[in-house]
Amino acid sequence: MGVTQPGSSGGCWRTRAGTGSCGHDDVRRPGVYQVYASAQLWRRVCAETTAELQLLFEKWQLLLAGLVFQYIHGLAARGVHYLHRPGPLLQDLGFMALPELGQEKGYLSESLFTFIFISFFLWSFHPFVYHSKRFYTVLLWRRVLAFLVASQFLRIMTFYSTQLPGPNYHCREGSKLATLPPPNNALEVLLINFPRGVLFGCGDLIFSSHMIFTLVFVRTYHKYGSNRLIKLLSWLMAIIQSLLIIASRKHYTVDVVVAWYTVNLVVFFVDKKLPEMPDRTNGLSLLPVNTKDKDGRMKEELHKLEKDGRMMDEFHKLLNGNTVDATDWRQRVQINGKHGEDTNHTVSDATPTGT
């Protein structure tokens, strides 16, 4: 009874009772499923790349402008370094409350910032891999760059208005990097000595650039992310980042405090001015666990489409003044079950959502 024999086709096996499996059951095998999952992933990446490239061709001007302004922001920070004059540290409540980490532990804040930056960057490209997605990567970075540009523009105006003596170790009195000699030519300024000129800058204090990026990333994930735990952890990391910046004496406390309310206000108002991104939520599953589940979902979708098609045909007949046969209508009601609920569901599905 339990012995299986090959059927007429090479890929089918049947029992003596006449039952058997064929075709899709092979996908459940580990090796075959890995190939199937890889093929599905590759198709998803190709389809997403095609869609994102189309958006990139339409929105490239704004994205390029945002990237160019990142260079302008770095150039402005380099320029204010020529104006910086070292002096005694200002009285600071955060310096009194937090112990100084020391120059040898200054990497802690940079390490956390690097982790936040890379994590957000990778997450922003997850629509290329995951089945569940809520946004287009191009449109997301368009908003992020808009937030960054608005915040950095305010930052440039602020640190050029007043130059404070830098609290960082390389900006204090006696350090060779605290002041820069006048540039020999314009090219020396335009090159901004990247990345050393960015890491060892002085004078660009109010408000913290690290906090601009951190808060923009955290707020963006808070709106478009889906994991509540990660949202809480991201806000916690933003708070820890603030404390590490003060403890490592890279900024005064006022630089961090101003960043907190300025960036949040900028994101709030700029986000309202920008058109809302379309919600691409289409399910929570990533890859199908097995073919049976996938086939079940496909059958449900086909049944729903078939039923909706019949209901919409009858709906259009009524709109056009044509009558529907009463006998046929009663049969449809008996087959479909709850007629009122199905009709409401069909009309709601047929109505497009605004984006």
C-alpha positions as CSV (number, residue, x, y, z in Angstrom):
1,M,0.0,0.0,0.0
2,G,2.8,2.4,0.9
3,V,5.1,1.4,-1.9
4,T,5.4,4.0,-4.6
5,Q,5.9,3.4,-8.3
6,P,6.9,5.7,-11.1
7,G,4.0,6.9,-13.2
8,S,3.9,7.5,-16.9
9,S,5.9,10.7,-16.6
10,G,9.4,10.7,-15.4
11,G,8.8,13.3,-12.7
12,C,5.7,11.8,-11.1
13,W,5.4,9.1,-8.5
14,R,2.1,7.4,-7.7
15,T,1.0,5.0,-4.9
16,R,-1.0,1.9,-5.6
17,A,-4.1,3.8,-4.3
18,G,-3.8,6.1,-7.2
19,T,-2.5,9.2,-5.3
20,G,0.8,10.7,-5.8
21,S,2.9,13.9,-6.2
22,C,4.3,15.5,-9.3
23,G,6.0,18.7,-10.4
24,H,5.8,21.2,-7.6
25,D,6.6,18.8,-4.8
26,D,10.2,18.8,-6.1
27,V,10.5,22.4,-5.1
28,R,10.2,21.4,-1.4
29,R,13.5,19.6,-1.6
30,P,16.2,21.7,0.1
31,G,18.6,21.8,-2.9
32,V,15.8,22.6,-5.5
33,Y,14.2,25.2,-3.2
34,Q,17.5,27.0,-2.8
35,V,17.8,27.3,-6.6
36,Y,14.2,28.4,-6.8
37,A,14.6,31.0,-4.1
38,S,17.8,32.3,-5.8
39,A,15.9,32.6,-9.1
40,Q,13.1,34.4,-7.4
41,L,15.5,36.8,-5.7
42,W,17.3,37.5,-8.9
43,R,14.0,38.3,-10.7
44,R,13.0,40.6,-7.8
45,V,16.4,42.4,-8.0
46,C,16.1,42.9,-11.8
47,A,12.5,44.1,-11.6
48,E,13.3,46.5,-8.8
49,T,16.3,47.8,-10.6
50,T,14.3,48.5,-13.7
51,A,11.7,50.4,-11.7
52,E,14.3,52.4,-9.7
53,L,16.2,53.3,-12.8
54,Q,13.1,54.8,-14.4
55,L,12.6,56.9,-11.3
56,L,16.3,57.9,-11.3
57,F,16.0,59.1,-14.9
58,E,13.1,61.3,-13.8
59,K,14.5,62.6,-10.5
60,W,18.2,62.7,-11.1
61,Q,18.4,66.5,-11.1
62,L,17.2,66.8,-7.5
63,L,19.4,63.9,-6.3
64,L,22.4,65.4,-8.0
65,A,21.6,68.8,-6.4
66,G,21.5,67.2,-3.0
67,L,24.8,65.4,-3.6
68,V,26.5,68.6,-4.8
69,F,25.3,70.5,-1.7
70,Q,27.1,67.9,0.4
71,Y,30.3,69.1,-1.2
72,I,29.3,72.7,-0.7
73,H,28.7,72.0,3.0
74,G,32.1,70.4,3.3
75,L,33.6,73.4,1.5
76,A,31.9,75.8,3.9
77,A,33.2,73.9,6.9
78,R,36.7,74.0,5.4
79,G,36.4,77.7,4.9
80,V,35.4,78.5,8.4
81,H,38.5,76.6,9.6
82,Y,40.6,79.5,8.2
83,L,38.7,81.9,10.5
84,H,38.9,79.7,13.6
85,R,40.9,81.1,16.6
86,P,41.6,78.8,19.5
87,G,40.9,79.9,23.0
88,P,39.9,78.7,26.5
89,L,37.0,76.3,26.7
90,L,33.6,77.9,27.4
91,Q,31.7,77.0,30.5
92,D,29.5,74.1,29.5
93,L,26.9,72.2,31.6
94,G,27.4,69.0,29.6
95,F,31.1,69.1,30.2
96,M,30.4,69.3,33.9
97,A,27.9,66.5,33.9
98,L,29.7,64.0,31.7
99,P,33.3,62.8,32.3
100,E,35.8,63.4,29.6
101,L,36.4,60.3,27.5
102,G,39.9,61.4,26.5
103,Q,41.6,61.5,23.1
104,E,42.2,57.8,23.0
105,K,38.4,57.0,23.2
106,G,37.3,59.6,20.7
107,Y,36.6,56.8,18.2
108,L,33.5,55.7,20.2
109,S,31.2,58.4,18.8
110,E,32.6,57.9,15.3
111,S,32.1,54.2,15.5
112,L,28.5,54.6,16.5
113,F,27.9,57.2,13.8
114,T,29.4,54.8,11.2
115,F,27.2,52.0,12.3
116,I,24.1,54.2,12.1
117,F,25.1,55.5,8.7
118,I,25.8,52.1,7.2
119,S,22.7,50.5,8.7
120,F,20.5,53.2,7.3
121,F,22.2,53.0,3.9
122,L,21.7,49.2,3.6
123,W,18.1,49.4,4.9
124,S,17.3,52.0,2.2
125,F,18.1,49.4,-0.5
126,H,16.1,46.6,1.0
127,P,13.3,46.9,-1.6
128,F,15.8,45.4,-4.1
129,V,15.9,42.2,-2.0
130,Y,12.8,41.8,0.1
131,H,9.4,41.0,-1.1
132,S,7.8,43.3,1.5
133,K,8.6,47.0,0.7
134,R,7.0,50.3,1.5
135,F,8.9,52.8,-0.6
136,Y,11.2,53.3,-3.7
137,T,14.8,53.9,-2.8
138,V,15.2,56.8,-5.2
139,L,12.2,58.6,-3.7
140,L,13.4,57.9,-0.2
141,W,16.9,59.4,-0.8
142,R,15.3,62.3,-2.5
143,R,13.5,63.2,0.8
144,V,16.6,62.4,2.9
145,L,18.7,64.7,0.8
146,A,16.1,67.5,1.0
147,F,16.1,67.2,4.9
148,L,19.9,67.2,4.9
149,V,20.2,70.2,2.6
150,A,17.8,72.3,4.5
151,S,19.5,71.5,7.9
152,Q,23.0,72.0,6.5
153,F,22.0,75.4,5.0
154,L,20.9,76.6,8.4
155,R,24.1,75.1,9.9
156,I,26.3,77.1,7.5
157,M,24.5,80.3,8.3
158,T,25.0,79.6,12.0
159,F,28.6,78.7,12.3
160,Y,29.7,81.6,9.9
161,S,27.7,84.0,12.1
162,T,29.8,83.3,15.2
163,Q,33.1,81.4,15.6
164,L,33.5,79.7,18.9
165,P,36.8,78.3,20.2
166,G,36.6,74.6,19.4
167,P,36.5,72.1,22.3
168,N,38.1,69.3,20.4
169,Y,41.7,68.3,21.1
170,H,43.1,69.3,17.8
171,C,41.3,72.7,18.0
172,R,42.7,73.8,21.4
173,E,45.5,76.3,22.0
174,G,48.9,74.8,21.2
175,S,47.7,72.4,18.5
176,K,49.1,72.9,15.0
177,L,45.7,72.0,13.5
178,A,43.8,74.7,15.4
179,T,44.5,77.3,12.8
180,L,45.2,77.1,9.1
181,P,47.6,79.3,7.2
182,P,46.1,81.3,4.3
183,P,45.7,79.2,1.2
184,N,48.2,79.5,-1.5
185,N,45.6,79.1,-4.3
186,A,41.9,78.5,-4.8
187,L,42.5,74.8,-5.6
188,E,43.8,74.2,-2.1
189,V,40.4,75.4,-0.7
190,L,38.3,73.6,-3.3
191,L,39.9,70.2,-2.6
192,I,39.0,70.6,1.1
193,N,41.8,68.1,2.0
194,F,39.4,65.2,2.1
195,P,39.1,63.2,4.3
196,R,41.6,64.7,6.7
197,G,40.2,68.2,6.4
198,V,36.7,66.9,7.3
199,L,37.8,64.9,10.3
200,F,40.1,67.5,11.7
201,G,38.0,70.6,11.1
202,C,37.5,73.5,13.6
203,G,35.0,76.3,13.9
204,D,32.0,74.5,12.4
205,L,30.3,74.0,15.8
206,I,26.7,75.2,15.9
207,F,25.1,72.8,15.2
208,S,26.5,69.3,15.1
209,S,26.7,67.8,11.6
210,H,26.8,64.3,13.1
211,M,23.5,64.9,14.8
212,I,22.0,66.2,11.5
213,F,22.7,62.9,9.8
214,T,21.7,60.8,12.8
215,L,18.4,62.5,13.4
216,V,17.4,62.6,9.7
217,F,18.1,58.9,9.4
218,V,16.3,58.0,12.7
219,R,13.2,60.1,11.8
220,T,13.1,58.6,8.3
221,Y,13.2,55.1,9.6
222,H,10.7,55.9,12.2
223,K,8.2,56.9,9.5
224,Y,9.0,54.3,6.8
225,G,10.4,51.4,8.9
226,S,8.3,48.5,10.0
227,N,10.1,47.1,13.1
228,R,9.0,48.8,16.4
229,L,12.0,47.5,18.3
230,I,14.5,48.9,15.8
231,K,12.6,52.2,15.9
232,L,13.1,52.4,19.7
233,L,16.7,51.3,19.4
234,S,17.4,54.0,16.8
235,W,16.1,56.7,19.1
236,L,18.2,55.2,21.9
237,M,21.3,55.3,19.7
238,A,20.6,58.9,18.8
239,I,20.6,59.8,22.5
240,I,23.8,57.8,23.1
241,Q,25.4,59.5,20.1
242,S,24.6,62.9,21.6
243,L,26.2,62.0,24.9
244,L,29.3,60.5,23.3
245,I,29.8,63.7,21.2
246,I,29.7,65.8,24.3
247,A,31.8,63.4,26.4
248,S,34.5,63.2,23.7
249,R,34.5,67.1,23.6
250,K,33.8,67.2,19.9
251,H,31.0,69.8,20.4
252,Y,29.6,71.9,23.1
253,T,26.3,70.9,24.6
254,V,24.5,73.8,22.8
255,D,25.6,72.3,19.5
256,V,23.8,69.1,20.2
257,V,20.7,70.7,21.8
258,V,20.2,73.1,18.9
259,A,20.6,70.1,16.5
260,W,17.8,68.2,18.3
261,Y,15.1,70.8,17.9
262,T,16.3,72.3,14.6
263,V,16.6,69.1,12.6
264,N,13.3,67.8,14.0
265,L,11.5,71.0,13.0
266,V,13.2,71.1,9.6
267,V,12.1,67.5,8.9
268,F,8.6,68.2,10.1
269,F,8.0,71.2,7.8
270,V,9.9,70.0,4.8
271,D,8.1,66.6,4.9
272,K,4.8,68.4,4.8
273,K,5.9,70.4,1.7
274,L,7.1,67.3,-0.2
275,P,4.5,65.0,-1.9
276,E,3.9,61.9,0.0
277,M,5.6,58.7,-1.3
278,P,3.3,55.9,-2.6
279,D,2.9,53.1,-0.1
280,R,4.1,49.9,-1.7
281,T,3.0,47.5,1.1
282,N,1.9,44.3,-0.4
283,G,2.4,41.7,2.2
284,L,4.6,40.6,5.1
285,S,6.1,37.4,3.6
286,L,9.7,37.5,2.2
287,L,10.2,34.3,0.3
288,P,7.5,31.5,0.1
289,V,8.0,28.8,2.6
290,N,6.9,26.1,0.2
291,T,5.1,25.8,-3.1
292,K,1.9,24.6,-1.4
293,D,1.5,27.9,0.4
294,K,2.4,29.9,-2.8
295,D,-0.1,27.9,-4.8
296,G,-2.8,28.4,-2.1
297,R,-2.3,32.2,-2.3
298,M,-2.4,32.1,-6.1
299,K,-5.7,30.1,-6.1
300,E,-7.2,32.6,-3.6
301,E,-6.2,35.5,-5.8
302,L,-7.5,33.9,-9.0
303,H,-10.8,33.0,-7.3
304,K,-11.1,36.6,-6.0
305,L,-10.3,38.0,-9.5
306,E,-12.9,35.7,-11.1
307,K,-15.6,36.6,-8.6
308,D,-14.8,40.3,-8.8
309,G,-14.9,40.1,-12.6
310,R,-18.4,38.6,-12.6
311,M,-19.6,41.2,-10.1
312,M,-18.2,44.1,-12.0
313,D,-19.8,42.8,-15.3
314,E,-23.2,42.8,-13.6
315,F,-22.5,46.2,-12.1
316,H,-21.7,47.7,-15.5
317,K,-24.8,46.2,-17.0
318,L,-26.9,47.9,-14.3
319,L,-25.1,51.2,-15.1
320,N,-25.8,50.8,-18.8
321,G,-29.5,50.2,-18.2
322,N,-29.3,46.5,-19.0
323,T,-31.2,44.1,-16.7
324,V,-29.6,41.1,-15.1
325,D,-31.6,37.8,-15.3
326,A,-33.2,37.3,-11.9
327,T,-32.7,33.5,-12.0
328,D,-29.0,34.0,-12.7
329,W,-28.7,36.6,-10.0
330,R,-30.3,34.3,-7.4
331,Q,-27.8,31.6,-8.4
332,R,-24.9,34.0,-8.0
333,V,-26.1,34.9,-4.5
334,Q,-26.4,31.3,-3.5
335,I,-22.9,30.5,-4.9
336,N,-21.1,33.6,-3.5
337,G,-22.7,33.4,0.0
338,K,-22.9,36.9,1.6
339,H,-23.8,39.0,-1.4
340,G,-23.8,42.4,0.4
341,E,-20.3,42.0,1.9
342,D,-18.9,40.8,-1.5
343,T,-20.3,43.8,-3.3
344,N,-18.8,46.2,-0.8
345,H,-15.5,44.5,-1.0
346,T,-15.5,44.6,-4.8
347,V,-16.3,48.3,-5.0
348,S,-13.6,49.1,-2.4
349,D,-11.0,47.1,-4.3
350,A,-11.9,48.7,-7.6
351,T,-11.4,52.2,-6.1
352,P,-7.7,53.3,-6.5
353,T,-6.0,54.7,-3.5
354,G,-4.5,58.1,-3.7
355,T,-0.8,58.5,-3.7
